[in-house]
Amino acid sequence: MDLFISSAYAQDGAQADPFGFFLPMIVIFVAFYFLLIRPQQKRQKAHAELVGALSTGDEVVTAGGILGKVTAVSEHYATLKIADDVEIKVQKSTVSAVVPKGTIDAA
């Protein structure tokens, strides 16, 4: 019967290898770091640099899709000219991209 059913033997008191338990967890953490955490930190840093470098005359697109030219910049807000005699004030953090000059005229 040992051919089809393996016999169960009692352990001889040997301890399980703790490194064998933690190794997969370490590998998963390293994978999460390089696939999720690190790229997100790079994006946050790039966005912070973009927002910090905003200046008057830049043409930008907001997260809501509004295309405008920056006319004034304060600590937390930027004023965008979106049409003749129409200016709006947006939070600087909502600016998602600085577009090349002349984009507004071409749009």
C-alpha positions as CSV (number, residue, x, y, z in Angstrom):
1,M,0.0,0.0,0.0
2,D,2.9,2.3,0.3
3,L,2.9,2.6,-3.4
4,F,-0.3,4.6,-3.5
5,I,-0.5,6.2,-0.1
6,S,2.5,7.9,1.4
7,S,3.1,7.1,5.1
8,A,3.0,10.0,7.5
9,Y,6.0,10.3,9.8
10,A,6.3,12.5,12.8
11,Q,8.8,15.3,12.7
12,D,12.0,14.7,14.6
13,G,11.8,18.2,16.2
14,A,13.6,20.0,13.5
15,Q,12.8,23.7,13.2
16,A,11.5,25.2,10.0
17,D,14.0,27.5,8.2
18,P,13.0,31.1,8.9
19,F,14.9,32.3,5.9
20,G,12.8,30.1,3.7
21,F,9.7,31.9,5.0
22,F,11.0,35.4,4.7
23,L,12.7,35.1,1.3
24,P,9.4,35.2,-0.8
25,M,8.2,38.1,1.2
26,I,11.4,40.0,0.6
27,V,11.3,39.2,-3.1
28,I,7.6,40.4,-3.3
29,F,8.5,43.7,-1.5
30,V,11.5,44.3,-3.8
31,A,9.2,43.7,-6.8
32,F,6.6,46.1,-5.5
33,Y,9.2,48.7,-4.8
34,F,10.6,48.7,-8.4
35,L,7.3,48.2,-10.1
36,L,5.0,50.5,-8.1
37,I,6.6,52.7,-5.5
38,R,9.7,54.0,-7.3
39,P,7.9,55.0,-10.5
40,Q,5.2,56.8,-8.5
41,Q,7.8,58.7,-6.6
42,K,9.5,59.7,-9.9
43,R,6.2,61.0,-11.3
44,Q,5.5,63.0,-8.1
45,K,9.0,64.5,-8.2
46,A,8.6,65.4,-11.9
47,H,5.2,67.0,-11.3
48,A,6.6,69.0,-8.3
49,E,9.4,70.3,-10.5
50,L,6.9,71.2,-13.2
51,V,4.6,73.1,-10.8
52,G,7.6,74.9,-9.2
53,A,8.9,76.1,-12.6
54,L,5.6,77.6,-13.8
55,S,6.1,81.2,-15.0
56,T,4.1,83.9,-16.7
57,G,3.7,83.2,-20.4
58,D,3.7,79.4,-20.2
59,E,1.0,77.6,-22.0
60,V,-0.4,74.8,-19.9
61,V,-3.1,72.1,-19.7
62,T,-4.9,71.4,-16.4
63,A,-6.1,68.1,-15.2
64,G,-9.6,69.1,-16.3
65,G,-8.4,69.6,-19.8
66,I,-8.5,73.4,-19.8
67,L,-5.8,74.9,-22.1
68,G,-4.6,78.4,-21.2
69,K,-1.7,80.8,-20.8
70,V,-0.4,81.6,-17.4
71,T,-0.7,85.3,-16.6
72,A,0.1,85.3,-12.9
73,V,1.6,82.8,-10.4
74,S,1.3,82.9,-6.6
75,E,2.3,80.4,-4.0
76,H,-0.6,78.0,-4.5
77,Y,-2.5,79.4,-7.5
78,A,-2.0,80.3,-11.1
79,T,-4.1,82.6,-13.2
80,L,-4.8,81.3,-16.7
81,K,-6.1,83.3,-19.6
82,I,-8.4,80.9,-21.5
83,A,-10.0,83.4,-23.9
84,D,-10.1,87.1,-24.6
85,D,-11.0,88.9,-21.3
86,V,-11.6,85.5,-19.6
87,E,-9.1,84.6,-16.8
88,I,-9.6,81.8,-14.3
89,K,-7.6,81.0,-11.1
90,V,-6.6,77.4,-10.6
91,Q,-4.5,75.5,-8.1
92,K,-1.0,75.0,-9.3
93,S,-1.2,71.3,-8.5
94,T,-3.9,70.8,-11.1
95,V,-1.6,71.8,-14.0
96,S,-0.7,68.5,-15.7
97,A,1.5,69.7,-18.5
98,V,3.3,72.6,-20.0
99,V,2.7,72.6,-23.8
100,P,4.9,74.2,-26.5
101,K,4.4,77.8,-27.3
102,G,1.7,78.4,-30.0
103,T,-0.4,75.5,-29.0
104,I,-3.3,77.7,-28.0
105,D,-3.3,79.4,-31.4
106,A,-3.2,76.1,-33.2
107,A,-6.0,74.6,-31.1
